[in-house]
Amino acid sequence: MKSIARIIGWSVLAVFVAGSAIWAVLALLYAGPASQFLRYGSMLVVAFACIAALTGLARRRWRGIGIGAYLILFTVVLFWWGSIEPLNARDWQTDVAVLASASVDGDIVTVRNIRNFDYHSETDYTPSYYDRSFDLRELQGVDVVAVYWMGPLIAHVFLSFSFNNGEHLAFSIETRKERGEGYSPIEGFFRRYELYYVVADERDVIRLRTNFRRNPPEDVYVYRAAGAIEDGRRLFLEYINQINALNTSPEFYNTLTTNCTTTIWMNTRVNAQHLPLDWKVLVSGYLPQFLYEQGRLQTGGLSFSELQQQAHVNTRALNADDAVDFSNRIRAPIAVSKYGAEAAP
């Protein structure tokens, strides 16, 4: 029994060494020194130390030295990893260059730098921002917007808040990319991107996806959430707190833990009746279906497939284009009763 336990113990240690070395090599590859010599040199050192440690496990004489040396090196990598800090001062792409902020005076929330670009194509646009005050007493509803471009599994999900005066304010949680930088879900695990809240007019953040993105095209669905209106107000204020916090304390985006859907879930925890964390939150394409199953969408008695068809806004958005009442036009056939009309169980 002792020999079996020993074998299991060494096997677990071997898995740890191999797994941690793979992580360290990838971290150095994607977030390591700008100098290729230093970056690839560091990766080779970690790989060699891993091989030496694994080889040493099979030789009792070298076991302690190999494992000890590897653990010291891995600790150095962890200290380096912990020293990487998110920044607001970088050469940002134009569409994420300006941070929104807000001030709260009782029920009146004044939001500054609401993005409302005039798009000619996905990459050709005229930047424009405006400031606006919103009265929390006039909050009418919260919409869940799901965007698909690569099949049913993955979606970009964001929220839009609707007010009685016809105003809509959308919050889309995205990566803040530097000029010339593309998005890679793998790099998103390794502190390559800061977290960014796009605070935008729907003529910007929805119309961009329905009317201008072509490679690949994107399908946009707008669902009305069900629940108590007070929950909607608390959630709106939590978003306001988050955008203000990012102005002074930037954070990193993470493909798994701090992305568009997990961050929404984190924000909803301000409400006592927030949803439990579920695999359908992580596999974001299923989030609307999960909300439907949990009674968190207004359904009008429709099945989920029927509701999904009704929520598809691409055709209406193309017809509305840059109309001032864009938000109302894309919702024309959609039931938009007040947020609390179908309270969640």
N, C-alpha and C positions, 0 to 999 in steps of 0.2 A: 504493500500500500504506500509505503514511504517513497518508493521509486516511482510509482505512478503519479503521486502528488508532485514529486520533483520534476517529472517530465512535463506535467501540466503547467507548473510554475514557469519553467524555462520557456515553454511554448508561448505562454501569455507575454512574457518579457520580449520574446522575439517578435511577436506581432506588434507590440508597442514600439519597439525600435524601428521596425520597417515602416509602420504607419506614420510615426512622428517624423521620420526622415523624408518620406514622400511629401508630407505637409511642408516641412522646412525647405525642401528643394523648390516646391511650387511657390512658396512665399518669397523666396529669394528671386525666383524667375520673374514674378509679376510685380514685386514691390521692392526689390533689392536695389543696390547702388546703381546710379546712372551709368557708371563706367562698366562696359561689358566685361572687361578684364576682371574687375573685382566681383561682379555679379556671378559670372560663370566660374570663376575661381572658388568663390564661396560655396557654390553648388557642388563642385567637385570634392571639396573638403568634406562637406556633410555626407555625400554619397560614399566616399572612401571610409569615413568613420563608421558609417552604418554597416558596410560590408565587413570591416574589421571587427565590429562588435558582434555581428551575427556569426562570423567565423569563430570568434573567441568563445561563443557559447558551447561550441562542440569540443573545446579544449579547456579542461579544468585549469591548467596552468595560466592561460591567458584570459580566462573568463572575467575576473575582477578588473584587470587593466582595461580590457576592451570596452566593457560596459561602463566603467567609471569615466573613461576618456570621452565616450559618446555622450553620456549624460552631462558632462561639463560643457561640451560643445553645444548641445541642444539648449542648455540653460542660457548660454551666450546668445543663441538665436532668439530665444524668448524675450530676453532683455532688449535686443534690437527691435523685435516686433512691437513690444510695448512702448518703444520710443517714437513710433510713427504716429503723428498727430494729424487729425483733420484740420483743414485750413479754409478760411474764406477768401484769402488773398491768393488767387491764381489767375492765369489767363483763360477765363471761362469762355465757352461758346456763347454767342449773343443771346440765344433763347433761354439761358440759365444764368445770365450774368448779374441780374438784379434780384436782390432778396426782397420779398414782401415783409411788411411789418404792420402792426396794428396797435391801437390804443383802445381801452375800454372805459367808458364813462357811464356807469349804471347799466341800462339796457342798450345803450348806443355803442356800437363797435365801429370804429373808423379804420378801414383797411387801406394801406398805402401800397402803391406799385402793383396794382392788379393788371396782369398781362392781357393785352388785347391786340395781338399782332395782325397786321393786314397781309394775308398770304397771297402770293402770286403762284407759288409752287411750294413744295415741302421745304425747300432750302432757300427760296427767294421770298423775302418778306420785309415789311417795314415795321420796325419795333415801335410799340406804343404801349403806354401804361396810363392808368388813371387811379384816382383815389375815390373811395365812396364810403358812406356811413350806412350801417345796417342796424335796424331796430329789432332786437331779439324778440320783442313782443309780436312782431309781424312774421316770424318764421312760420312757414306753411308746411314744409316738408323736407325730407332728405331723399335724394335719389342716389341709387347705386348704379354706376356706369361701368360696364364691362366691355373691354375691347379685345377682339380676337384677330390674330393674323397668322397663326401657325397650327391650326387645328383646335380641337375642343379642350385639350388638357391645360393649356397656358393662356391666361388672359391678363391684361393690365386692368386693374380695378381702381376706380377712384370715386369720390363722393362729390355731390353738388347739392348746395343748400338753396332752397326755394323760399322766396318771401312773397307776402300778399300783394305787394306793389308790382309784381312781375319780374323782380330782380332775381338773378341766379348767380351764385358764387361757387366755383369749382375748386377743389383742392386735389391735385394729382401728385402723388409721392413718387419721385423719380431719382435717377442718378444725375449728379451735377458734373457734367463732362467738360474737360478742358478743350481749348481750341484744337481741332484736328484729331480729337480722341473719339474712338468708336466705343460701342458697348459690347462687352463679352460677359456672359453669365459666369464663366469660370473666373475671370479676373475680378468679378464682383464679390468673390469669396475672400479676396486678398487686399482689402483696403485700397483699391484703385480709384474708388469714386466716393465723393462726399454725398450725403443725403440732401435732397432738394425737394421743397414743396413748391410745385407750380400753383400759384394762386391766380386764377384766370377767369376771364369771361368765357362763357360756353362757346361763343363765336370763335374763340381761339382754340381752346383745348379739345372741344368735340369736333368742330368744323375742320381743323387740321387733319384729323383722322378719317373723317368721312369724305371730305372733298379733295384732299390733296395728296395723301399718302397712297402710292400706287405700287411700290416695290418693297414688300408685298402690300396688297390692298388690305384694309382693316375693316372689320365689321363691328359696329357699335350698338350696344343695347343699353337702354335706360329703364331702370326699374324703380318704382316708388317704394320706399321702405315703410314698414308698419311699426308702430310703437307709440309711446307717449311723447307728446311734443316737448315736454321738459327734458326728456332724454336727448332729443335733437338739439336743444339749446346748450345743454352741457357739453355735448359732443362738438358743437361749433366752437365753444369757448376753449375746449381742449386743443383743437386745431390752431386757434389763435395763439394759445400758450406755446405750442410747438414752433410755429413760425417765428415768434419773437425769440424763443430760446436759441434757435439756429443762427440768429444774427450775432449772438455773443459766444455761443458754444457749439461750433459745428460738429457734426457726427459723420461717421462713415456709413455708407450703404453696404448691406450685405445681401447677397443673392438669396440666402435662405432665411436669415433671422431678422433682417431689417430691410424689407422690401415693400412693394406697394400694398400687399394684402396683410402681411403680419403687422405692419405699422398701423394700418387701419384698426386691426384687432386690438393692438395695444392701446390706441386712442379710445376705443369704445369701452375700455375698462373703467372709465369715469362713471359709467352707469352700472347700477347694481344688477340689472338684468342682461348683462352682456353675454354674448355667445361663448360656449366653451371652445377651447382650441381643438380643432379637428383637422384630419388630413385634407379635407376639402378646402380648408383655408390655405394650406401649403400648396396643394395642386390647384392653383388659383382659377383655372377654367371652370371648376365645379362649384365655386363660391356662390354664384346666383342660385344654383339648384339647392345648395345647402341652406341658404337663407329661406328659400321657398319651403323646404322640408321643416324648418324650424318655426314657420309662421311669421317670418320677419319681412315678408313682401306683401304688398297689397295685390290681391290676385283677381278680384272680381269674379271668383268662382271658376276661373280658368285652370286647366291643367298646366303643368310647367311648360310643355312644348307650345301650347297655345299662347301662354303669357310671353314666352320668348319671341314668338313671331310678332306679337303686338309691340314688344319693346324694341324691335329692330328699327333704327332711325335713319339709316343711310340714305334711303330714297328721299325722305322728307328733308334731310339736311342738305342734300344736293339741290333740291328745289328752293329751299329757304336761302341758301348761299349766305350773303353777308347782311341779310335783312336785320333791321333793328330788333324785330320781334322773333329772332332766330329761335330762342329757347321755347317760346310758345308754339311756334310752327312745328318743331320736331316732336312736340308732345301732343299734337292735335288729336290723334286717335287714342291716346293713352289716358286712362283714368288717373286724374291727379288730385284726388281728394286729400284732405288734410292729413298730415303725418299720423295723427292719433286716431284716424277713423277706423282702422282695423288693428286694434291693440294686440300686441303679441301675447300669447298665453303665458 
